[in-house]
Amino acid sequence: MGSLKDDWKETGKDLGGAFKQLGKSIVKSGAVVVNKANDWAERDDAKEAAREEKAANTVICPDCGAEITDPEAVFCLKCGAKLAK
């Protein structure tokens, strides 16, 4: 049986190893969270770009308010009103 001092040293080493592993786990978890946040931001950017592109290619009928997604359309598909260019 070892001395009390040796027991404390061994316990300290064990705790040190446990804290080292805990630190590694926290760092890995943080990296995963950052990657997920980047993915979400990129998806949001892509959605926003798609919305902006749709808005740029959408004409609103002055008579009925319908959204016309064909930028070449001359007449409203809903009410038949002539669209302004």
PAKOLBA-649246 format. One record per residue: residue in one letter; x, y, z of N, C-alpha, C, CB in turn; residue number from 1. Coordinates in pm, 1 decimal, padded with zeros to 6 digits, always signed. Glycine has a CB too. Layout:
N
ATOM   gukol         nu         nv         nw        cau        cav        caw         cu         cv         cw        cbu        cbv        cbw   drenfi
ATOM       A          X          Y          Z          X          Y          Z          X          Y          Z          X          Y          Z      NUM
...
This chain:
85
ATOM   gukol         nu         nv         nw        cau        cav        caw         cu         cv         cw        cbu        cbv        cbw   drenfi
ATOM       M   +00084.4   -00117.4   +00000.0   +00000.0   +00000.0   +00000.0   +00088.5   +00123.1   +00000.0   -00095.8   +00000.1   +00121.1        1
ATOM       G   +00052.7   +00219.4   -00085.7   +00132.7   +00339.5   -00098.3   +00102.4   +00440.2   +00010.5   +00111.1   +00401.8   -00232.4        2
ATOM       S   +00183.8   +00538.4   +00014.4   +00162.8   +00643.2   +00113.5   +00048.7   +00734.1   +00068.5   +00292.7   +00725.0   +00135.4        3
ATOM       L   -00000.6   +00811.6   +00161.5   -00108.1   +00905.3   +00132.3   -00064.0   +01005.2   +00024.9   -00151.2   +00979.4   +00260.4        4
ATOM       K   +00060.9   +01046.5   +00032.8   +00114.5   +01140.9   -00065.9   +00112.8   +01079.0   -00206.0   +00258.4   +01183.2   -00027.9        5
ATOM       D   +00150.8   +00952.9   -00218.1   +00149.8   +00883.9   -00347.1   +00006.6   +00868.8   -00400.1   +00216.7   +00745.6   -00334.3        6
ATOM       D   -00085.2   +00839.2   -00307.5   -00226.3   +00827.2   -00347.2   -00278.4   +00959.1   -00403.7   -00312.6   +00783.6   -00227.2        7
ATOM       W   -00243.7   +01068.9   -00338.1   -00288.0   +01200.1   -00385.7   -00225.9   +01233.5   -00521.5   -00252.2   +01308.8   -00283.3        8
ATOM       K   -00100.5   +01197.4   -00539.4   -00034.7   +01220.9   -00668.1   -00106.1   +01144.5   -00779.2   +00113.7   +01179.3   -00661.6        9
ATOM       E   -00137.7   +01016.9   -00750.8   -00205.9   +00934.2   -00850.4   -00344.3   +00991.3   -00881.4   -00217.9   +00788.4   -00800.9       10
ATOM       T   -00415.4   +01033.9   -00779.2   -00546.9   +01094.4   -00798.8   -00535.3   +01221.3   -00882.1   -00613.0   +01125.2   -00663.5       11
ATOM       G   -00434.4   +01301.4   -00852.7   -00411.5   +01423.5   -00929.8   -00384.2   +01393.8   -01076.1   -00295.8   +01501.5   -00871.1       12
ATOM       K   -00304.3   +01290.6   -01103.3   -00275.5   +01251.4   -01241.5   -00403.5   +01206.5   -01312.5   -00170.0   +01138.4   -01244.8       13
ATOM       D   -00484.1   +01126.6   -01241.4   -00609.5   +01079.0   -01299.3   -00702.8   +01196.5   -01331.9   -00678.9   +00980.8   -01202.8       14
ATOM       L   -00713.7   +01288.8   -01236.8   -00799.0   +01405.6   -01258.8   -00745.9   +01491.0   -01373.5   -00808.9   +01489.6   -01130.6       15
ATOM       G   -00614.2   +01506.1   -01378.9   -00554.2   +01583.8   -01487.4   -00588.0   +01523.7   -01623.2   -00402.4   +01591.6   -01470.0       16
ATOM       G   -00579.0   +01390.9   -01632.3   -00613.2   +01323.1   -01757.2   -00759.9   +01341.0   -01791.8   -00580.0   +01174.9   -01748.0       17
ATOM       A   -00845.0   +01333.1   -01689.8   -00988.6   +01350.7   -01713.5   -01018.5   +01492.2   -01762.8   -01068.5   +01321.4   -01585.0       18
ATOM       F   -00956.5   +01592.3   -01701.5   -00978.5   +01730.7   -01743.3   -00922.7   +01755.6   -01883.2   -00914.2   +01827.4   -01643.1       19
ATOM       K   -00813.5   +01689.8   -01914.7   -00756.0   +01702.8   -02049.2   -00855.3   +01650.1   -02152.8   -00620.5   +01626.1   -02059.5       20
ATOM       Q   -00913.4   +01533.3   -02126.0   -01012.4   +01476.1   -02218.1   -01137.2   +01563.5   -02225.5   -01050.7   +01333.8   -02174.3       21
ATOM       L   -01178.8   +01617.1   -02112.0   -01294.3   +01706.3   -02110.2   -01267.0   +01829.5   -02196.2   -01328.6   +01747.9   -01965.5       22
ATOM       G   -01149.4   +01886.0   -02183.5   -01112.3   +02002.7   -02263.9   -01115.7   +01971.3   -02412.7   -00973.4   +02052.3   -02224.7       23
ATOM       K   -01063.0   +01856.0   -02451.2   -01065.4   +01815.8   -02592.4   -01209.2   +01801.8   -02641.9   -00989.1   +01682.8   -02612.4       24
ATOM       S   -01293.1   +01742.5   -02557.7   -01433.3   +01723.6   -02594.5   -01503.6   +01858.0   -02613.8   -01505.9   +01640.8   -02487.5       25
ATOM       I   -01476.4   +01952.1   -02525.3   -01537.1   +02085.3   -02535.7   -01491.2   +02155.0   -02662.8   -01501.9   +02171.1   -02412.7       26
ATOM       V   -01364.7   +02144.5   -02695.4   -01311.8   +02206.5   -02817.6   -01377.5   +02144.6   -02940.7   -01157.7   +02190.6   -02825.0       27
ATOM       K   -01389.4   +02012.2   -02942.9   -01454.1   +01945.3   -03056.1   -01599.6   +01988.6   -03068.1   -01445.5   +01792.5   -03040.8       28
ATOM       S   -01670.4   +01997.1   -02955.2   -01810.2   +02040.5   -02956.2   -01821.7   +02182.5   -03008.0   -01871.1   +02030.5   -02816.1       29
ATOM       G   -01730.4   +02268.2   -02966.9   -01730.8   +02405.9   -03015.1   -01710.2   +02412.6   -03165.0   -01623.7   +02486.7   -02944.7       30
ATOM       A   -01622.0   +02329.0   -03216.5   -01597.3   +02326.8   -03360.6   -01722.0   +02281.7   -03436.5   -01479.0   +02234.3   -03393.4       31
ATOM       V   -01791.7   +02183.1   -03381.9   -01914.6   +02135.2   -03445.5   -02018.6   +02246.6   -03448.9   -01970.5   +02011.5   -03370.9       32
ATOM       V   -02032.9   +02317.9   -03339.0   -02130.6   +02426.7   -03330.8   -02095.4   +02537.0   -03431.3   -02136.3   +02484.3   -03186.7       33
ATOM       V   -01970.8   +02571.9   -03440.5   -01928.3   +02675.7   -03535.6   -01957.1   +02631.1   -03678.6   -01777.4   +02707.5   -03518.6       34
ATOM       N   -01929.0   +02505.9   -03710.2   -01957.0   +02455.2   -03845.1   -02106.0   +02458.7   -03875.5   -01904.0   +02312.4   -03860.7       35
ATOM       K   -02189.4   +02420.7   -03778.5   -02334.2   +02425.5   -03799.1   -02380.8   +02569.1   -03818.7   -02408.0   +02361.7   -03680.3       36
ATOM       A   -02328.2   +02661.7   -03741.1   -02366.4   +02802.6   -03756.2   -02327.2   +02854.2   -03894.3   -02300.6   +02888.9   -03646.4       37
ATOM       N   -02209.9   +02816.2   -03941.6   -02167.7   +02856.7   -04076.2   -02260.2   +02798.7   -04182.7   -02023.0   +02812.4   -04102.7       38
ATOM       D   -02298.5   +02672.0   -04166.4   -02390.9   +02609.5   -04261.6   -02524.8   +02682.4   -04263.8   -02412.3   +02461.4   -04226.4       39
ATOM       W   -02576.8   +02714.8   -04145.9   -02704.3   +02786.4   -04138.7   -02693.0   +02922.4   -04205.5   -02749.3   +02802.6   -03992.7       40
ATOM       A   -02584.3   +02992.7   -04180.2   -02565.7   +03125.1   -04239.4   -02557.2   +03115.7   -04391.4   -02439.2   +03191.9   -04183.3       41
ATOM       E   -02486.5   +03014.3   -04440.6   -02475.1   +02997.9   -04585.7   -02610.2   +02965.0   -04647.0   -02373.6   +02888.0   -04619.7       42
ATOM       R   -02690.1   +02881.0   -04578.9   -02823.6   +02849.6   -04630.0   -02911.4   +02973.9   -04630.9   -02889.2   +02739.1   -04545.8       43
ATOM       D   -02902.1   +03054.0   -04523.9   -02979.8   +03177.8   -04518.0   -02937.8   +03272.4   -04629.6   -02962.9   +03246.0   -04381.2       44
ATOM       D   -02806.6   +03281.0   -04656.2   -02758.2   +03365.4   -04765.3   -02811.9   +03317.0   -04899.5   -02604.9   +03367.5   -04767.5       45
ATOM       A   -02814.7   +03186.5   -04919.5   -02864.7   +03130.1   -05044.7   -03014.2   +03157.9   -05059.6   -02837.5   +02978.3   -05050.6       46
ATOM       K   -03089.1   +03143.1   -04949.8   -03232.9   +03172.2   -04954.0   -03256.9   +03319.1   -04985.0   -03300.0   +03134.8   -04820.7       47
ATOM       E   -03180.0   +03406.6   -04922.0   -03195.3   +03550.4   -04945.5   -03162.4   +03584.4   -05090.5   -03105.0   +03631.0   -04849.8       48
ATOM       A   -03057.8   +03524.3   -05144.2   -03021.4   +03549.0   -05284.2   -03133.0   +03501.7   -05376.9   -02888.4   +03478.0   -05319.7       49
ATOM       A   -03193.2   +03387.3   -05346.5   -03303.8   +03336.7   -05428.3   -03424.5   +03430.0   -05419.8   -03343.4   +03194.6   -05383.6       50
ATOM       R   -03454.1   +03481.8   -05299.3   -03565.3   +03576.7   -05284.2   -03539.4   +03704.4   -05363.0   -03587.6   +03610.4   -05136.0       51
ATOM       E   -03414.9   +03753.8   -05356.6   -03380.8   +03876.0   -05430.2   -03391.5   +03853.7   -05580.7   -03238.9   +03923.0   -05393.8       52
ATOM       E   -03347.4   +03736.7   -05626.3   -03355.3   +03706.5   -05769.6   -03501.5   +03698.1   -05813.3   -03281.5   +03573.9   -05802.0       53
ATOM       K   -03584.6   +03632.9   -05729.8   -03726.8   +03622.6   -05762.5   -03790.1   +03761.5   -05766.8   -03800.0   +03533.2   -05659.9       54
ATOM       A   -03756.4   +03845.7   -05668.0   -03813.0   +03980.8   -05663.8   -03770.2   +04061.6   -05785.5   -03770.5   +04053.0   -05535.3       55
ATOM       A   -03646.6   +04042.9   -05829.2   -03597.9   +04116.8   -05945.9   -03668.7   +04071.5   -06073.1   -03446.4   +04098.9   -05961.0       56
ATOM       N   -03714.4   +03946.3   -06075.8   -03780.4   +03892.5   -06194.9   -03932.6   +03889.7   -06182.0   -03729.6   +03752.9   -06222.9       57
ATOM       T   -03985.9   +03949.7   -06078.0   -04129.7   +03947.8   -06054.9   -04188.7   +04084.7   -06084.7   -04161.5   +03905.6   -05910.4       58
ATOM       V   -04299.9   +04082.1   -06160.8   -04374.5   +04203.9   -06191.8   -04506.4   +04193.3   -06117.0   -04396.9   +04222.3   -06348.1       59
ATOM       I   -04551.1   +04302.1   -06056.6   -04678.4   +04304.4   -05985.5   -04782.4   +04369.3   -06076.3   -04666.4   +04381.0   -05849.5       60
ATOM       C   -04893.5   +04297.9   -06094.8   -05001.1   +04352.2   -06178.2   -05058.7   +04476.1   -06111.4   -05112.4   +04246.1   -06202.1       61
ATOM       P   -05068.7   +04587.4   -06185.8   -05122.0   +04710.0   -06126.2   -05271.6   +04701.5   -06097.6   -05094.8   +04827.2   -06217.3       62
ATOM       D   -05342.7   +04609.2   -06162.8   -05487.9   +04599.1   -06142.1   -05525.4   +04503.6   -06028.9   -05554.8   +04553.9   -06270.2       63
ATOM       C   -05468.6   +04381.6   -06030.5   -05511.7   +04281.8   -05930.9   -05405.2   +04249.6   -05826.8   -05551.9   +04154.7   -06000.5       64
ATOM       G   -05281.1   +04294.7   -05848.4   -05174.6   +04270.4   -05751.9   -05109.6   +04134.0   -05763.3   -05227.7   +04286.7   -05615.4       65
ATOM       A   -05143.6   +04058.4   -05867.0   -05084.4   +03926.1   -05884.6   -04935.7   +03938.8   -05913.5   -05154.9   +03849.5   -05998.0       66
ATOM       E   -04859.7   +03840.4   -05864.3   -04716.1   +03835.9   -05891.7   -04695.0   +03761.4   -06023.0   -04637.5   +03767.3   -05774.6       67
ATOM       I   -04633.5   +03824.9   -06118.3   -04603.7   +03764.7   -06247.5   -04454.1   +03736.4   -06249.0   -04647.0   +03858.2   -06367.6       68
ATOM       T   -04418.3   +03608.3   -06255.1   -04276.8   +03570.8   -06247.3   -04208.7   +03564.3   -06382.7   -04263.2   +03438.3   -06179.3       69
ATOM       D   -04284.6   +03580.9   -06489.6   -04225.8   +03583.7   -06623.7   -04194.6   +03729.0   -06658.2   -04322.2   +03519.2   -06730.5       70
ATOM       P   -04066.8   +03767.7   -06659.3   -04032.4   +03907.9   -06684.7   -04068.2   +03952.7   -06826.5   -03884.4   +03929.5   -06660.8       71
ATOM       E   -04094.6   +03858.7   -06916.6   -04131.0   +03892.1   -07054.7   -04281.8   +03905.3   -07074.0   -04077.1   +03786.7   -07149.3       72
ATOM       A   -04361.5   +03875.6   -06971.2   -04507.6   +03880.1   -06983.4   -04554.8   +04021.7   -07015.4   -04574.3   +03829.9   -06853.6       73
ATOM       V   -04651.8   +04030.7   -07104.0   -04709.5   +04159.4   -07143.5   -04843.7   +04179.6   -07073.2   -04727.0   +04166.9   -07297.9       74
ATOM       F   -04912.9   +04068.8   -07045.6   -05043.5   +04076.5   -06981.7   -05044.0   +03992.7   -06854.9   -05154.3   +04029.8   -07077.8       75
ATOM       C   -05125.1   +04032.1   -06759.2   -05140.9   +03958.1   -06634.0   -05210.6   +03825.8   -06663.3   -05221.3   +04041.1   -06529.2       76
ATOM       L   -05156.6   +03718.8   -06607.5   -05215.8   +03586.9   -06627.5   -05343.8   +03568.0   -06546.2   -05115.6   +03479.2   -06590.8       77
ATOM       K   -05364.2   +03650.1   -06445.2   -05481.1   +03636.3   -06359.5   -05600.2   +03718.1   -06410.1   -05446.4   +03678.3   -06218.2       78
ATOM       C   -05573.8   +03846.9   -06441.9   -05686.0   +03933.5   -06479.8   -05678.7   +03983.8   -06623.9   -05692.2   +04051.2   -06386.8       79
ATOM       G   -05565.6   +03963.2   -06690.4   -05552.8   +04003.0   -06831.4   -05511.4   +04148.2   -06852.3   -05682.4   +03979.6   -06901.4       80
ATOM       A   -05487.7   +04220.8   -06745.0   -05450.2   +04362.6   -06759.1   -05312.9   +04372.4   -06823.0   -05451.1   +04435.0   -06621.4       81
ATOM       K   -05291.1   +04480.9   -06897.7   -05161.6   +04505.8   -06960.5   -05062.7   +04544.5   -06851.1   -05171.6   +04617.8   -07070.2       82
ATOM       L   -04943.0   +04485.6   -06857.6   -04839.5   +04511.9   -06757.3   -04748.9   +04624.0   -06806.1   -04756.8   +04383.9   -06727.5       83
ATOM       A   -04707.6   +04707.9   -06714.4   -04612.8   +04815.9   -06748.0   -04473.8   +04759.0   -06757.8   -04616.8   +04929.7   -06642.9       84
ATOM       K   -04395.8   +04810.2   -06846.8   -04256.1   +04765.1   -06862.2   -04162.3   +04861.2   -06796.5   -04218.7   +04749.4   -07009.2       85
